[in-house]
Amino acid sequence: MAGNGDLEPFVKGLKFNAASLAALILSTLTFTSLTLLLTNTRPHIHQLISIIPAGLVNYFLSSTWTFREGRTSTAGIEHSTD
């Protein structure tokens, strides 16, 4: 039977993909909202604006949830490596 350490790269990969998906959804929703609300503005501007919150969400989720050092979460159980 595999130990929890063997699953860590897989769990981190899943967390990374979940954070990226959340950023993609936020970017799409922001772009769509701006397109519907600001009809006189070019779509390139909407896309440029929608990248900003998506990038921030992706960074903060990845740094605080996916790649935090010293603690990993597997199946809802937190382990300390101290």
Backbone as JSON Lines, residues from 0, in Angstrom:
{"i":0,"aa":"M","n":[0.84,-1.18,0.0],"ca":[0.0,0.0,0.0],"c":[0.89,1.24,0.0]}
{"i":1,"aa":"A","n":[0.54,2.2,-0.82],"ca":[1.33,3.42,-0.96],"c":[1.11,4.34,0.23]}
{"i":2,"aa":"G","n":[2.2,5.01,0.65],"ca":[2.09,5.98,1.72],"c":[1.57,7.31,1.22]}
{"i":3,"aa":"N","n":[1.26,8.22,2.14],"ca":[0.75,9.53,1.77],"c":[1.76,10.34,0.96]}
{"i":4,"aa":"G","n":[3.04,10.11,1.18],"ca":[4.07,10.84,0.45],"c":[4.05,10.53,-1.04]}
{"i":5,"aa":"D","n":[3.6,9.32,-1.4],"ca":[3.52,8.94,-2.8],"c":[2.39,9.67,-3.51]}
{"i":6,"aa":"L","n":[1.37,10.08,-2.8],"ca":[0.23,10.77,-3.39],"c":[0.43,12.28,-3.48]}
{"i":7,"aa":"E","n":[1.42,12.8,-2.79],"ca":[1.6,14.25,-2.72],"c":[1.73,14.91,-4.08]}
{"i":8,"aa":"P","n":[2.54,14.41,-5.01],"ca":[2.61,15.06,-6.33],"c":[1.27,15.02,-7.07]}
{"i":9,"aa":"F","n":[0.53,13.94,-6.93],"ca":[-0.77,13.82,-7.57],"c":[-1.76,14.81,-6.99]}
{"i":10,"aa":"V","n":[-1.77,14.94,-5.66],"ca":[-2.67,15.89,-4.99],"c":[-2.31,17.32,-5.36]}
{"i":11,"aa":"K","n":[-1.02,17.62,-5.39],"ca":[-0.59,18.97,-5.79],"c":[-1.0,19.26,-7.24]}
{"i":12,"aa":"G","n":[-0.9,18.27,-8.1],"ca":[-1.33,18.44,-9.48],"c":[-2.82,18.72,-9.58]}
{"i":13,"aa":"L","n":[-3.61,18.0,-8.8],"ca":[-5.05,18.25,-8.78],"c":[-5.37,19.64,-8.25]}
{"i":14,"aa":"K","n":[-4.68,20.05,-7.2],"ca":[-4.9,21.38,-6.64],"c":[-4.5,22.47,-7.63]}
{"i":15,"aa":"F","n":[-3.38,22.26,-8.32],"ca":[-2.93,23.23,-9.32],"c":[-3.97,23.37,-10.43]}
{"i":16,"aa":"N","n":[-4.49,22.25,-10.91],"ca":[-5.5,22.29,-11.96],"c":[-6.8,22.93,-11.47]}
{"i":17,"aa":"A","n":[-7.18,22.68,-10.22],"ca":[-8.38,23.3,-9.67],"c":[-8.21,24.82,-9.56]}
{"i":18,"aa":"A","n":[-7.03,25.27,-9.13],"ca":[-6.76,26.71,-9.04],"c":[-6.78,27.34,-10.43]}
{"i":19,"aa":"S","n":[-6.21,26.65,-11.41],"ca":[-6.21,27.17,-12.78],"c":[-7.62,27.22,-13.36]}
{"i":20,"aa":"L","n":[-8.43,26.22,-13.05],"ca":[-9.82,26.21,-13.52],"c":[-10.62,27.35,-12.89]}
{"i":21,"aa":"A","n":[-10.39,27.61,-11.6],"ca":[-11.07,28.72,-10.94],"c":[-10.69,30.05,-11.6]}
{"i":22,"aa":"A","n":[-9.42,30.21,-11.93],"ca":[-8.97,31.43,-12.6],"c":[-9.58,31.55,-14.0]}
{"i":23,"aa":"L","n":[-9.68,30.44,-14.71],"ca":[-10.29,30.46,-16.03],"c":[-11.76,30.84,-15.96]}
{"i":24,"aa":"I","n":[-12.47,30.28,-15.01],"ca":[-13.89,30.61,-14.84],"c":[-14.06,32.09,-14.5]}
{"i":25,"aa":"L","n":[-13.23,32.59,-13.59],"ca":[-13.29,34.01,-13.23],"c":[-12.99,34.91,-14.43]}
{"i":26,"aa":"S","n":[-11.98,34.54,-15.2],"ca":[-11.63,35.32,-16.38],"c":[-12.78,35.34,-17.39]}
{"i":27,"aa":"T","n":[-13.38,34.2,-17.61],"ca":[-14.5,34.11,-18.56],"c":[-15.7,34.91,-18.09]}
{"i":28,"aa":"L","n":[-16.03,34.8,-16.81],"ca":[-17.16,35.55,-16.27],"c":[-16.9,37.06,-16.31]}
{"i":29,"aa":"T","n":[-15.69,37.46,-16.0],"ca":[-15.35,38.88,-16.04],"c":[-15.41,39.41,-17.47]}
{"i":30,"aa":"F","n":[-14.85,38.66,-18.41],"ca":[-14.87,39.08,-19.8],"c":[-16.3,39.18,-20.32]}
{"i":31,"aa":"T","n":[-17.12,38.18,-20.03],"ca":[-18.51,38.19,-20.49],"c":[-19.28,39.34,-19.88]}
{"i":32,"aa":"S","n":[-19.1,39.58,-18.6],"ca":[-19.78,40.69,-17.93],"c":[-19.38,42.02,-18.53]}
{"i":33,"aa":"L","n":[-18.09,42.22,-18.73],"ca":[-17.62,43.48,-19.31],"c":[-18.13,43.66,-20.73]}
{"i":34,"aa":"T","n":[-18.19,42.58,-21.49],"ca":[-18.68,42.65,-22.86],"c":[-20.15,43.06,-22.89]}
{"i":35,"aa":"L","n":[-20.93,42.53,-21.95],"ca":[-22.36,42.87,-21.9],"c":[-22.61,44.27,-21.35]}
{"i":36,"aa":"L","n":[-21.78,44.7,-20.41],"ca":[-22.0,46.01,-19.78],"c":[-21.38,47.17,-20.55]}
{"i":37,"aa":"L","n":[-20.23,46.96,-21.12],"ca":[-19.51,48.03,-21.81],"c":[-19.5,47.75,-23.31]}
{"i":38,"aa":"T","n":[-20.62,48.0,-23.95],"ca":[-20.76,47.65,-25.36],"c":[-19.97,48.55,-26.29]}
{"i":39,"aa":"N","n":[-19.58,49.72,-25.84],"ca":[-18.84,50.66,-26.7],"c":[-17.33,50.46,-26.63]}
{"i":40,"aa":"T","n":[-16.88,49.55,-25.79],"ca":[-15.45,49.31,-25.61],"c":[-15.03,48.09,-26.43]}
{"i":41,"aa":"R","n":[-13.83,48.13,-26.95],"ca":[-13.33,47.01,-27.75],"c":[-13.11,45.77,-26.88]}
{"i":42,"aa":"P","n":[-13.38,44.58,-27.43],"ca":[-13.22,43.34,-26.65],"c":[-11.8,43.11,-26.14]}
{"i":43,"aa":"H","n":[-10.81,43.67,-26.82],"ca":[-9.43,43.51,-26.36],"c":[-9.24,44.13,-24.98]}
{"i":44,"aa":"I","n":[-9.9,45.23,-24.73],"ca":[-9.82,45.89,-23.43],"c":[-10.48,45.03,-22.36]}
{"i":45,"aa":"H","n":[-11.61,44.42,-22.69],"ca":[-12.3,43.54,-21.74],"c":[-11.41,42.35,-21.37]}
{"i":46,"aa":"Q","n":[-10.75,41.79,-22.38],"ca":[-9.86,40.66,-22.11],"c":[-8.69,41.07,-21.25]}
{"i":47,"aa":"L","n":[-8.11,42.23,-21.55],"ca":[-6.99,42.73,-20.75],"c":[-7.4,42.92,-19.29]}
{"i":48,"aa":"I","n":[-8.56,43.49,-19.07],"ca":[-9.05,43.71,-17.71],"c":[-9.35,42.38,-17.01]}
{"i":49,"aa":"S","n":[-9.92,41.42,-17.73],"ca":[-10.32,40.15,-17.1],"c":[-9.12,39.28,-16.72]}
{"i":50,"aa":"I","n":[-7.97,39.53,-17.33],"ca":[-6.77,38.77,-16.99],"c":[-6.27,39.12,-15.6]}
{"i":51,"aa":"I","n":[-6.47,40.35,-15.17],"ca":[-5.93,40.82,-13.89],"c":[-6.5,40.06,-12.69]}
{"i":52,"aa":"P","n":[-7.83,40.01,-12.49],"ca":[-8.32,39.25,-11.33],"c":[-8.05,37.75,-11.44]}
{"i":53,"aa":"A","n":[-8.07,37.23,-12.67],"ca":[-7.79,35.8,-12.84],"c":[-6.35,35.48,-12.46]}
{"i":54,"aa":"G","n":[-5.43,36.34,-12.85],"ca":[-4.03,36.13,-12.48],"c":[-3.8,36.21,-10.98]}
{"i":55,"aa":"L","n":[-4.48,37.15,-10.34],"ca":[-4.35,37.28,-8.88],"c":[-4.91,36.05,-8.16]}
{"i":56,"aa":"V","n":[-6.08,35.59,-8.6],"ca":[-6.69,34.4,-7.98],"c":[-5.8,33.19,-8.2]}
{"i":57,"aa":"N","n":[-5.29,33.04,-9.4],"ca":[-4.42,31.9,-9.69],"c":[-3.15,31.94,-8.83]}
{"i":58,"aa":"Y","n":[-2.55,33.11,-8.7],"ca":[-1.34,33.24,-7.88],"c":[-1.62,32.92,-6.41]}
{"i":59,"aa":"F","n":[-2.66,33.55,-5.84],"ca":[-2.92,33.35,-4.42],"c":[-3.38,31.94,-4.1]}
{"i":60,"aa":"L","n":[-4.2,31.33,-4.94],"ca":[-4.6,29.95,-4.7],"c":[-3.4,29.01,-4.81]}
{"i":61,"aa":"S","n":[-2.57,29.23,-5.8],"ca":[-1.4,28.37,-5.97],"c":[-0.41,28.53,-4.83]}
{"i":62,"aa":"S","n":[-0.19,29.76,-4.4],"ca":[0.83,29.97,-3.36],"c":[0.34,29.6,-1.97]}
{"i":63,"aa":"T","n":[-0.95,29.77,-1.68],"ca":[-1.42,29.48,-0.32],"c":[-2.05,28.09,-0.19]}
{"i":64,"aa":"W","n":[-2.5,27.51,-1.27],"ca":[-3.21,26.24,-1.17],"c":[-2.43,25.11,-1.83]}
{"i":65,"aa":"T","n":[-1.92,25.35,-3.03],"ca":[-1.27,24.27,-3.77],"c":[0.17,24.04,-3.35]}
{"i":66,"aa":"F","n":[0.96,25.08,-3.3],"ca":[2.4,24.93,-3.1],"c":[2.89,25.46,-1.77]}
{"i":67,"aa":"R","n":[2.04,25.48,-0.76],"ca":[2.51,25.96,0.54],"c":[3.51,24.96,1.1]}
{"i":68,"aa":"E","n":[4.53,25.47,1.72],"ca":[5.61,24.64,2.25],"c":[5.31,24.19,3.67]}
{"i":69,"aa":"G","n":[5.75,23.0,4.0],"ca":[5.68,22.52,5.37],"c":[4.39,21.82,5.74]}
{"i":70,"aa":"R","n":[3.32,22.03,5.02],"ca":[2.06,21.38,5.34],"c":[1.42,20.89,4.06]}
{"i":71,"aa":"T","n":[0.9,19.69,4.12],"ca":[0.15,19.17,2.99],"c":[-1.18,18.68,3.5]}
{"i":72,"aa":"S","n":[-2.16,18.71,2.67],"ca":[-3.48,18.25,3.05],"c":[-3.88,17.09,2.15]}
{"i":73,"aa":"T","n":[-4.15,15.94,2.75],"ca":[-4.58,14.77,2.01],"c":[-5.85,14.25,2.66]}
{"i":74,"aa":"A","n":[-6.9,14.17,1.92],"ca":[-8.19,13.66,2.4],"c":[-8.68,14.44,3.6]}
{"i":75,"aa":"G","n":[-8.43,15.75,3.61],"ca":[-8.94,16.6,4.67],"c":[-8.15,16.53,5.97]}
{"i":76,"aa":"I","n":[-7.05,15.79,5.99],"ca":[-6.22,15.66,7.19],"c":[-4.94,16.45,6.97]}
{"i":77,"aa":"E","n":[-4.64,17.38,7.85],"ca":[-3.44,18.18,7.71],"c":[-2.32,17.56,8.52]}
{"i":78,"aa":"H","n":[-1.14,17.5,7.9],"ca":[0.04,16.93,8.52],"c":[1.11,17.99,8.61]}
{"i":79,"aa":"S","n":[1.83,18.03,9.69],"ca":[2.93,18.97,9.85],"c":[4.23,18.22,9.62]}
{"i":80,"aa":"T","n":[5.17,18.84,8.91],"ca":[6.46,18.2,8.67],"c":[7.52,18.69,9.63]}
{"i":81,"aa":"D","n":[7.11,19.35,10.7],"ca":[8.08,19.86,11.68],"c":[8.72,18.74,12.44]}
